[in-house]
Amino acid sequence: MSDLEIIEDLYPELRFWFVDVPDKHYHGHIEGTDVYINCNQSNDDWIRTSLHEVVHYTYDRCNLSDGRSIATLRSEKWAVCESRRAFKRLFDY
């Protein structure tokens, strides 16, 4: 079982999709229960992005589309920190 499949099994309510976005700064995003991951990134980035978006799904209930909003910046920071903890919990043996 791949690492991404492990995450998919942990969150069966989410659907994970690969999208081809030729922008090295785009990693992924979530819309409702659909998680979009840039297939042009590395496998490690897919896992980290998936966990990051899972954190948004689990904890965020507001519109985070304004990248300059304090609420968005705080939410992004939280998602980064929490997804790092989740990555260590799942994959650091």
C-alpha positions as CSV (number, residue, x, y, z in Angstrom):
1,M,0.0,0.0,0.0
2,S,1.4,3.4,-0.9
3,D,1.6,6.3,1.5
4,L,-1.1,8.2,-0.4
5,E,-3.4,5.1,-0.1
6,I,-2.8,5.1,3.6
7,I,-4.1,8.6,3.8
8,E,-7.0,7.8,1.5
9,D,-8.0,4.9,3.8
10,L,-7.8,7.2,6.9
11,Y,-10.2,9.7,5.2
12,P,-12.7,7.7,3.2
13,E,-15.1,10.7,3.0
14,L,-12.5,12.6,0.9
15,R,-11.8,12.0,-2.8
16,F,-8.2,12.6,-3.9
17,W,-7.6,13.8,-7.5
18,F,-4.4,14.5,-9.4
19,V,-4.4,17.6,-11.5
20,D,-1.8,18.7,-14.0
21,V,-0.9,22.3,-13.1
22,P,2.4,23.5,-14.6
23,D,3.2,25.9,-11.8
24,K,5.9,24.8,-9.3
25,H,4.3,26.9,-6.6
26,Y,0.9,25.2,-6.8
27,H,0.8,22.1,-4.6
28,G,-3.0,21.5,-4.2
29,H,-6.2,22.6,-2.6
30,I,-9.5,21.3,-1.3
31,E,-13.0,22.1,-2.4
32,G,-15.6,20.4,-0.2
33,T,-14.6,16.8,0.0
34,D,-12.4,16.8,-3.2
35,V,-8.7,17.2,-2.6
36,Y,-6.7,18.2,-5.7
37,I,-3.0,17.4,-5.8
38,N,-0.6,18.7,-8.4
39,C,0.8,15.6,-10.2
40,N,3.9,17.7,-11.2
41,Q,5.2,17.7,-7.7
42,S,7.3,14.9,-6.0
43,N,5.7,11.9,-4.3
44,D,6.8,13.3,-0.9
45,D,5.0,16.6,-1.7
46,W,1.8,14.7,-2.6
47,I,1.8,13.2,0.8
48,R,2.5,16.4,2.6
49,T,-0.1,18.3,0.5
50,S,-2.7,15.6,1.2
51,L,-2.2,15.9,4.9
52,H,-2.2,19.7,4.7
53,E,-5.6,19.7,2.9
54,V,-6.9,17.1,5.3
55,V,-6.2,19.5,8.2
56,H,-8.1,22.2,6.4
57,Y,-11.0,19.8,5.9
58,T,-11.0,18.7,9.6
59,Y,-10.6,22.1,11.2
60,D,-11.5,25.0,8.9
61,R,-15.1,26.1,8.3
62,C,-14.6,29.4,6.6
63,N,-13.6,30.8,3.2
64,L,-9.8,30.9,3.0
65,S,-9.6,32.2,-0.5
66,D,-8.2,35.6,0.6
67,G,-4.5,34.9,0.9
68,R,-3.9,38.2,2.7
69,S,-6.5,37.8,5.4
70,I,-5.2,37.3,8.9
71,A,-7.7,34.4,9.4
72,T,-6.3,32.7,6.3
73,L,-2.7,33.2,7.3
74,R,-3.4,31.7,10.7
75,S,-5.2,28.8,9.2
76,E,-2.4,28.1,6.8
77,K,0.2,28.2,9.6
78,W,-2.0,25.8,11.6
79,A,-2.4,23.5,8.6
80,V,1.4,23.4,8.0
81,C,2.2,22.6,11.7
82,E,-0.5,20.1,12.1
83,S,0.2,18.3,8.8
84,R,3.9,18.0,9.8
85,R,2.8,16.4,13.1
86,A,0.5,14.0,11.2
87,F,3.3,13.1,8.8
88,K,5.7,12.3,11.6
89,R,3.0,10.2,13.4
90,L,2.2,8.3,10.2
91,F,5.5,7.8,8.4
92,D,8.4,8.3,10.8
93,Y,9.0,4.8,12.1
